[in-house]
Structures are given as C-alpha cells and as structure tokens.
Amino acid sequence: MIKKMFLATLALGAFATSCSNDDDATVVPTTSELRLNLTGLESLGSDYVYEGWIMVDGSPISTGTFSSVTFPQSFNVNANQLANATAFVLSIEPAVDPDPAPAATKILAGDFSGNSANVNTEGIVGDFTTSTGTYILATPTDMDDANEESGVWFIDNSSGSPEVGLELPTLSDGWVYEGWVVFNGMPISTGTFTNPASADDNATTSPYKGDSGNGPGYPGEDYLQNAPQGLMFPTDLRGEMVVISVEPSPDNSPMPFTIKPLAHAVPNDAMTHTAIPMGMGPVPSISGTVTRN
C-alpha cells in the first residue's frame, strides 16, 4: 500500500512538472525594446515633445514621447507590432496633444532592414545636399543710397537683373525656411518663407525695415530701425553670419532650429549690391539609427 502511494505521488509530481514546463514554453514576451540613437536633435522647450511611430500595415503606432535629446534611449513596444513594423518615423508634437495621430511636422524617417533602420531628414523634410544660395547687401526699403551694408536680400543680381538667390527643395508639410543674421552671437530673423521666389511672410510687418516700401519680392530684411535690445540699427553686416534654417511650423522658439542647410560669413570687404555665394550650413541634415530587439 505504501509503495502504491509513493508511486502515485511521483506520478503527480511528474505531471505537475510537465504542465509547468509546457506553460513556460508557451510564455511569449508582450513587449520588445526599441532603441533610438540619434544625433543633431535639439530641445523643443516645454510646449513640444518628440514622438516616435512605427508603421505597421500602413498605419502609425506610437512608440512613446520624449523631450531629452541625450541618446541612446529605449522604449518598450508591443512585441508583435514591433516585429511587423516596416518603418520608423519621428514627429514633433504638442506637449498636450488631444490628437492621437502624428502631426504634419515629421523630422526623421527610415525603413527597417532586418532589425535596424537608418533614419534621416532627407526623405521626410527635404534633401538639402544640392542646395545653393546667393545674397546681396542692400537696403531697398529706405529708397536712398545710405546704409546699404545694413540689409541682406536673397537675390542673385549677377545677370544685371534680380533673380532667385536660393535653390532649395520644396519642404514637406509642417516646415518652413527662415533666414537669419547672427549679430555677435544673437540671431535676428529676416523672416520665414516657403518659396524663395516670393517675399517672406513678414514682408509687410517687419519692424526693422525702412519706411519707403516692403522691398523686392524675395526673402530678405533691412535692419534700419527698432533694433532689439543690445543692438543698434542701422548697422554693418560685413563680418556677420548669414544663415538659412529649416523651422517647424508652428514654431515656439525665437531661435534657429537645428537644421541649417546654408550659411556664410559675410566678407569684411564685401561690396554692396553685389552677388555673394553662400556655402553649406553647419547642420544640413539629422540622422541616426533605430534598432529593435
């Protein structure tokens, strides 16, 4: 009798062990790690955040938001969705966002190849590798020949007639261009624009222009009056830095955004009303890698 009870106990133990092993074998992790290693992003302030998205069957699925621009960063994502993701996209979103869909302002994107994706701005914001720029020093809004070195206009007049000075790609939705002059480390905007062949958005409202007109129908600015604190207008732009940046729209920062495809230090001996070529900017694109485990 004792032997039978002993054998029965062994059998029950083996059954329990077998069931436990079967259960362990069927346990599948519900989340997997998504790891971001990006370079060139800058802080968005308190009103906006970055949000990652994976594309699954053509639909965006959020991987979470972040405001720190220190990398690498990791996020736990639904394992099945992550395994079936075909691409990764990074957008800029309001910090308080009632809309569950991605905003138009998408800054990075790339397709997965195996378990990694190389992401960049080229396919989602614009490809600036062939961008060129030309500008002149002039102050057409005061209608005289004084202070001509106190204005910058993105015009090419080398043919004898004013022509478009900026060769830039058409931006995707959610982005605009903005011109800047950096005065002793202080960037002052020339205005935002989307079409280099038209006047910028502040053509009729700029506080810095002269009182005799809005200037030519191209992006640019005269720095003649109402100087910000710490500056004095009219001024001399020779020796200062001229920059074209790409800005999110809407934009909650008065400073240039990190993407700067064109820039140029105005020569100290630059002549007014003469075409001056720009060079490649300090940050023409942002890139990085995204991996899934």
C-alpha positions in Angstrom: 0.0 0.0 0.0 2.8 2.3 0.9 4.6 1.5 -2.3 1.5 2.4 -4.4 1.0 5.7 -2.6 4.7 6.5 -3.3 4.3 5.7 -7.0 1.2 7.8 -7.2 2.9 10.8 -5.6 5.8 10.5 -8.1 3.3 10.4 -11.0 1.5 13.6 -9.8 4.8 15.3 -9.3 5.9 14.4 -12.8 2.5 15.6 -14.2 2.9 18.9 -12.4 6.4 19.4 -13.6 5.3 18.6 -17.2 2.5 21.1 -17.0 4.8 23.7 -15.6 7.3 23.1 -18.4 4.6 23.3 -21.0 3.3 26.6 -19.6 6.9 28.1 -19.6 7.4 27.0 -23.2 4.3 29.0 -24.3 5.1 32.2 -22.5 5.8 34.9 -25.1 7.1 38.4 -24.1 4.4 41.0 -24.7 6.9 43.9 -25.3 10.2 44.3 -27.1 12.8 47.0 -26.8 13.0 49.8 -29.4 16.3 51.7 -29.1 16.9 55.1 -30.6 20.4 56.5 -31.2 20.0 59.9 -32.9 22.3 62.9 -33.5 21.5 66.5 -34.1 18.2 66.9 -32.3 17.8 69.8 -30.0 15.5 70.6 -27.1 12.0 71.7 -28.1 11.2 73.6 -24.8 8.2 72.9 -22.6 5.4 73.2 -25.2 6.5 70.4 -27.6 7.9 66.9 -27.5 9.3 64.3 -29.9 7.1 61.2 -30.6 8.2 58.0 -32.3 6.0 56.0 -34.6 6.3 52.6 -36.2 4.5 51.8 -39.4 2.5 48.6 -39.2 0.3 47.6 -42.2 0.5 51.2 -43.3 -0.8 52.6 -40.0 1.3 54.7 -37.5 1.5 53.3 -34.0 3.1 55.5 -31.3 6.2 54.2 -29.5 6.2 57.0 -26.9 7.2 60.6 -26.5 10.4 62.2 -25.2 11.9 65.6 -24.6 15.5 64.7 -23.6 17.9 64.8 -26.6 20.5 62.6 -24.9 20.9 59.2 -26.6 20.6 56.3 -26.8 17.1 56.0 -25.4 14.9 52.8 -25.2 11.2 52.2 -25.3 9.1 49.1 -24.6 6.8 48.4 -27.6 4.2 45.7 -28.3 6.4 42.8 -29.5 4.1 41.7 -32.3 3.6 45.2 -33.7 7.3 45.9 -33.5 8.3 42.7 -35.2 5.9 43.6 -38.1 6.9 47.3 -38.4 8.2 48.3 -41.8 9.4 51.8 -40.9 10.1 54.3 -38.1 9.1 58.0 -38.1 9.8 60.7 -35.6 7.5 63.7 -35.3 7.2 66.9 -33.3 4.0 67.1 -31.2 2.4 69.5 -28.8 3.2 68.5 -25.2 -0.6 68.5 -24.5 -1.9 66.8 -27.6 -5.6 65.8 -28.0 -4.9 64.3 -31.5 -3.8 60.7 -31.4 -2.5 60.9 -35.0 1.0 62.1 -36.0 1.4 65.8 -36.6 2.5 67.1 -40.0 5.9 68.1 -38.6 7.8 64.8 -39.2 11.6 65.2 -38.8 13.1 61.7 -39.3 12.1 58.6 -41.1 13.6 55.3 -42.4 12.7 51.8 -43.4 13.6 48.7 -41.3 16.1 46.4 -42.8 16.2 43.4 -40.6 16.2 44.7 -37.0 17.5 48.2 -37.7 16.5 51.3 -39.6 18.8 54.2 -40.7 16.7 57.3 -40.3 17.3 60.8 -41.6 15.7 64.1 -42.7 16.2 63.7 -46.4 13.1 61.7 -47.3 10.7 63.3 -44.8 11.7 67.1 -44.6 13.9 67.7 -47.7 17.1 66.7 -49.3 19.5 69.7 -49.0 22.6 68.2 -50.5 22.4 70.2 -53.7 21.1 73.4 -52.1 22.8 76.7 -53.1 22.4 80.3 -52.0 23.3 83.8 -53.1 22.6 87.1 -51.4 23.3 90.8 -51.8 23.8 93.6 -49.2 21.4 96.4 -49.9 18.7 98.4 -48.1 15.9 98.9 -50.7 13.3 99.9 -48.1 14.8 103.3 -47.4 15.0 104.4 -51.1 18.4 106.1 -50.8 22.0 105.1 -51.1 22.8 105.3 -47.4 23.4 102.3 -45.1 23.4 99.8 -47.9 25.5 97.4 -45.9 22.7 97.1 -43.3 20.4 94.8 -45.3 20.5 91.3 -46.7 18.4 90.0 -49.6 18.5 86.5 -51.0 18.8 87.7 -54.6 21.2 86.9 -57.4 21.7 90.0 -59.5 24.9 88.9 -61.3 23.0 88.9 -64.6 22.1 92.6 -64.2 18.5 91.8 -63.1 17.3 90.4 -59.8 16.7 86.7 -59.8 16.0 83.9 -57.3 19.0 83.6 -55.0 18.2 80.4 -53.2 18.0 76.9 -54.7 16.2 74.9 -52.1 13.9 71.9 -52.2 10.2 72.2 -51.6 9.6 71.4 -47.9 7.1 68.8 -46.7 4.1 70.0 -44.7 4.9 71.3 -41.2 8.1 73.0 -42.2 9.2 76.5 -43.4 12.5 78.2 -44.2 13.8 81.1 -42.2 16.6 83.5 -42.9 18.9 84.9 -40.1 21.7 87.2 -39.5 23.8 86.4 -36.4 25.0 89.6 -34.7 27.7 88.8 -32.2 26.0 85.6 -31.4 22.5 87.0 -31.4 20.4 85.6 -34.3 17.8 88.0 -35.8 15.3 86.7 -38.3 14.9 88.0 -41.8 11.5 86.2 -42.0 10.1 82.8 -42.8 9.2 81.6 -46.3 8.4 78.5 -48.3 9.0 79.9 -51.8 12.4 81.5 -52.4 10.9 83.3 -55.5 8.5 85.2 -53.3 8.7 87.7 -50.5 8.9 86.3 -47.0 6.0 86.1 -44.6 6.8 89.3 -42.7 7.3 91.4 -45.8 4.6 93.9 -44.7 5.0 93.6 -41.0 8.8 93.7 -40.3 9.7 96.2 -37.6 13.2 96.6 -38.9 12.7 97.8 -42.5 12.7 101.4 -43.7 9.5 103.4 -44.2 9.7 103.6 -48.0 8.4 100.2 -49.0 8.4 96.5 -48.4 11.4 95.7 -50.5 11.7 93.3 -53.6 9.6 90.2 -53.9 12.2 87.9 -52.4 13.2 86.9 -48.9 15.3 89.4 -47.1 15.5 92.1 -44.5 16.7 95.7 -43.9 18.0 96.3 -40.4 17.4 100.0 -40.3 15.3 100.8 -37.2 13.7 99.3 -34.0 16.8 97.3 -33.1 16.4 94.6 -30.4 18.0 95.4 -27.0 21.8 95.2 -27.2 22.0 96.1 -30.9 22.0 99.3 -32.9 20.4 99.8 -36.4 21.5 100.8 -39.0 24.5 98.5 -38.8 27.1 96.9 -41.0 26.5 93.2 -41.8 30.1 92.7 -43.1 31.7 90.2 -40.8 28.4 88.7 -39.6 27.0 85.3 -40.3 24.0 84.8 -42.7 22.1 81.6 -42.3 19.1 79.7 -43.8 17.4 77.3 -41.4 14.5 74.9 -41.6 11.9 75.5 -38.9 9.0 73.5 -37.6 5.6 75.2 -38.2 4.2 76.1 -35.8 7.4 77.1 -34.0 7.5 78.0 -30.3 11.2 79.1 -30.3 12.6 82.5 -31.4 15.9 80.8 -32.1 17.0 79.0 -35.2 16.2 75.3 -35.4 18.9 72.7 -35.7 18.6 72.1 -39.5 20.7 74.8 -41.2 21.4 73.9 -44.9 23.1 77.1 -45.9 25.4 79.6 -44.1 28.0 82.2 -44.9 30.2 84.7 -43.1 29.8 88.0 -44.9 33.3 89.0 -46.1 34.7 92.1 -44.4 35.4 93.6 -47.8 32.0 92.6 -49.3 30.7 95.1 -51.8 27.0 96.2 -51.6 24.6 95.3 -54.5 27.0 92.5 -55.5 26.1 88.8 -55.6 27.7 86.8 -52.7 27.5 83.0 -52.8 26.6 81.0 -49.7 28.1 77.7 -48.6 26.8 74.5 -46.9 25.4 75.2 -43.4 26.7 73.5 -40.2 23.8 71.0 -40.0 22.3 70.2 -43.4 20.6 67.0 -42.0 19.8 64.9 -38.9 20.3 61.2 -38.9 20.6 58.2 -36.6 19.7 54.5 -36.1 16.7 52.7 -34.7 17.0 49.1 -33.6 14.5 46.6 -32.4 15.2 43.6 -30.1 
